[in-house]
Amino acid sequence: MKTLVIIPSRLAATRLPGKPLLKIKGLSIISHVFKKAEKANIGEVIVATEDQEIINDVKHNGGQAILTGSNHKTGTDRIYEALKKLGKLDIELVMNLQGDEPLMNIEDIRNLHSQMVKNKKVELGTLASVIEDKKFYKDQNVVKVITKEKLNFENFPETINFTREILDQNKNIYHHLGIYCYQLETLKKFVSNEQSVNEIKNRLEQLRAIDNNIKINVALAKSTPIGVDTEQDFVAIKKIMEYKSQ
């Protein structure tokens, strides 16, 4: 199935402004991400951003980028504008990768894509990993997903809900990773709906899908990448990536 990978990115992050252009091993975070996406080799990769500085950086490092508006409430709304501007109407799947996760596992990206290709009736797919650290259950910054079945590396069950809240730990609860793969028609349906009350209250765009009867299926990820949300996250990721290259 013809797939396009779009990575939404912007400089105006509330907790760590300018984070896409912070450098690790001489390369910006956003450029690390698009290079990971290219290595996954599932389709063309484009960065969608409201900032000319990000476009300049991505192009300087050999990637493709497109300028979008600055009024988007979510990354998904941004990628849809990019898709329309690009005019790629023959695309069947659109993958939305987070621009602040340079440690995302390439095999996990490929696995989500292959599940979407195999399960053609699935509208929207995402990834989740096993929660190893019990304190994550209480951490509001860690988004949890509850699934209908226990996850393994073969299945692709539906979600029941997403939450930041403390949960009963006996259910099928996993650490949600912010990567989505949409059927093109599902993406159009998603952005045609206004932000839902649940979405705004919980600051989770995937709740807009659930609130509008768009089913989300989950594949099990092998690893849990750290996202760059704070200065501490950046320092931690920088150490890991610099150590790996030695």
C-alpha positions in Angstrom: 0.0 0.0 0.0 1.4 3.4 -1.0 2.4 5.2 2.2 3.5 8.7 3.1 5.3 9.5 6.4 4.6 13.0 7.7 6.4 14.4 10.7 4.7 17.4 12.3 7.2 19.8 14.1 7.2 23.3 15.5 9.5 25.5 17.6 6.9 26.8 20.0 6.8 23.9 22.5 5.7 25.1 25.9 8.1 23.2 28.0 11.2 23.3 25.8 11.0 26.0 23.2 13.1 25.4 20.1 13.6 21.7 20.8 13.4 20.4 17.2 16.6 22.3 16.4 18.6 21.2 19.5 21.6 19.3 18.3 22.9 15.8 19.2 26.1 14.6 17.5 26.0 17.7 15.3 22.5 17.0 13.9 19.1 18.5 15.0 16.5 16.3 16.7 14.1 16.8 13.8 16.7 15.7 11.3 17.5 12.6 13.4 13.8 11.7 13.3 13.4 12.1 9.5 16.5 10.1 8.9 15.1 7.3 11.1 11.9 7.4 9.1 13.8 7.2 5.9 15.7 4.1 7.2 12.4 2.4 7.9 11.8 2.6 4.2 8.0 2.4 4.2 7.4 5.5 2.0 8.3 9.1 1.2 9.1 11.2 4.3 8.2 14.8 4.7 8.4 17.2 7.7 5.4 19.5 8.2 6.1 22.7 10.1 5.0 26.3 10.6 8.7 27.4 11.1 11.0 28.4 8.2 14.0 27.6 10.4 12.9 23.9 10.6 12.4 23.7 6.9 15.9 25.2 6.3 17.5 22.7 8.7 15.7 19.6 7.3 16.6 20.6 3.7 20.2 21.3 4.7 20.4 17.8 6.0 18.9 16.2 2.9 15.3 15.9 3.8 12.0 17.3 2.5 9.8 19.8 4.4 6.7 21.8 3.7 5.4 25.0 5.4 2.0 24.8 7.1 -0.2 27.3 9.0 0.4 28.2 12.6 -3.1 27.8 13.9 -3.2 24.0 14.2 -4.5 22.5 17.5 -2.8 19.1 16.9 -0.1 17.4 14.9 -2.8 15.4 12.9 -4.5 18.6 11.8 -1.0 19.9 10.6 -0.2 16.7 8.7 -3.6 16.9 6.9 -2.8 20.4 5.7 0.6 19.2 4.4 -1.1 16.3 2.6 -3.5 18.6 0.9 -0.7 21.0 -0.1 1.4 18.2 -1.5 -1.6 17.0 -3.6 -0.7 13.3 -3.1 -4.1 11.8 -3.8 -2.9 8.3 -4.6 -1.7 7.7 -1.0 -3.4 4.9 0.9 -1.8 5.1 4.3 -0.4 8.2 6.1 2.0 7.7 9.0 2.3 10.4 11.6 5.6 10.3 13.5 6.5 12.5 16.4 9.3 15.0 15.7 10.7 14.8 19.2 11.5 11.0 19.4 14.9 10.5 17.8 15.2 7.1 19.6 12.1 5.6 18.0 12.8 2.0 17.0 12.9 1.4 13.2 11.5 -2.1 13.6 8.5 -0.8 15.5 7.8 1.7 12.7 7.9 -1.1 10.2 5.8 -3.4 12.4 3.0 -0.9 12.7 3.1 -0.3 9.0 3.0 -4.0 8.2 0.0 -4.5 10.5 -1.9 -1.8 8.7 -1.0 -3.3 5.3 -2.2 -6.8 6.5 -5.3 -5.6 8.3 -6.9 -3.5 5.5 -10.1 -2.9 7.5 -8.3 -1.2 10.4 -9.0 2.5 10.3 -6.2 3.8 12.5 -3.2 2.0 14.1 -0.8 3.0 16.8 1.9 1.5 19.1 2.2 0.7 22.8 4.9 -0.9 25.0 4.9 -2.8 28.2 5.0 -0.7 31.3 8.2 -1.8 33.1 8.3 0.9 35.7 5.3 0.9 38.1 5.7 4.7 38.8 4.5 5.3 35.2 1.0 4.4 36.2 0.9 7.5 38.4 2.8 9.8 36.0 0.4 12.1 34.2 3.0 12.7 31.5 2.9 9.1 30.5 -0.1 8.3 28.3 -1.6 4.9 29.0 -3.7 2.8 26.5 -6.2 0.1 27.6 -6.6 -2.7 25.0 -9.4 -5.3 24.5 -6.8 -8.1 24.5 -3.3 -8.6 26.0 -0.8 -7.5 23.5 1.8 -9.7 21.8 4.0 -9.3 18.8 1.5 -10.9 16.4 -1.8 -9.4 17.3 -3.4 -6.0 16.6 -6.3 -5.6 19.0 -8.6 -2.6 19.4 -8.2 0.0 22.1 -10.8 0.7 24.8 -9.5 4.0 26.0 -6.5 6.3 26.5 -5.8 8.1 29.8 -3.3 10.0 31.8 -5.0 9.1 35.1 -3.9 6.5 37.7 -5.5 3.2 36.8 -6.4 -0.2 38.1 -3.3 -2.1 37.1 -5.0 -5.4 36.5 -6.3 -4.6 33.0 -4.5 -4.6 29.7 -2.7 -1.3 30.2 0.3 -0.2 28.2 2.5 2.8 27.6 1.1 4.6 24.5 3.7 5.8 21.9 2.7 8.8 19.9 2.9 7.3 16.4 -0.2 6.9 14.2 -0.9 5.2 10.9 -4.2 6.3 9.2 -6.1 5.0 6.2 -6.4 8.2 4.1 -10.2 8.3 4.4 -9.9 7.9 8.2 -7.5 10.9 8.4 -10.0 13.0 6.4 -12.8 11.9 8.8 -10.7 12.7 11.8 -9.8 16.3 10.8 -13.4 17.0 9.7 -14.5 16.7 13.3 -14.1 19.5 15.8 -11.9 18.9 18.9 -13.9 16.9 21.4 -14.4 17.8 25.0 -12.5 14.7 26.1 -9.6 15.6 23.8 -9.3 19.1 25.1 -9.7 18.1 28.8 -7.1 15.3 28.6 -4.8 16.9 26.0 -5.0 13.7 23.9 -5.9 14.1 20.3 -6.5 10.3 19.9 -9.7 10.8 22.0 -11.2 12.8 19.1 -11.1 9.5 17.1 -12.7 7.5 19.9 -15.4 10.2 20.5 -16.3 10.0 16.8 -16.4 6.2 16.5 -13.1 5.8 14.8 -11.6 2.5 16.1 -7.9 2.5 17.0 -5.9 -0.8 16.9 -2.6 -1.2 18.8 0.6 -3.1 17.9 3.2 -4.0 20.6 6.4 -2.0 20.4 9.8 -3.6 21.3 11.0 -0.5 23.0 9.8 2.7 24.7 11.6 5.8 23.3 12.0 8.8 25.5 10.4 11.9 24.0 12.1 15.3 24.3 9.7 17.3 26.5 12.1 18.9 29.0 15.7 19.9 29.4 16.3 16.7 31.4 14.9 14.6 28.6 17.2 16.2 26.2 20.3 15.6 28.4 19.2 12.0 28.9 18.7 11.3 25.1 21.9 13.1 24.2 23.9 10.9 26.6 22.3 7.7 25.1 22.8 8.7 21.5 26.4 9.9 22.1 27.2 6.7 24.0 25.8 4.5 21.2 28.0 6.1 18.6 31.3 5.4 20.5 
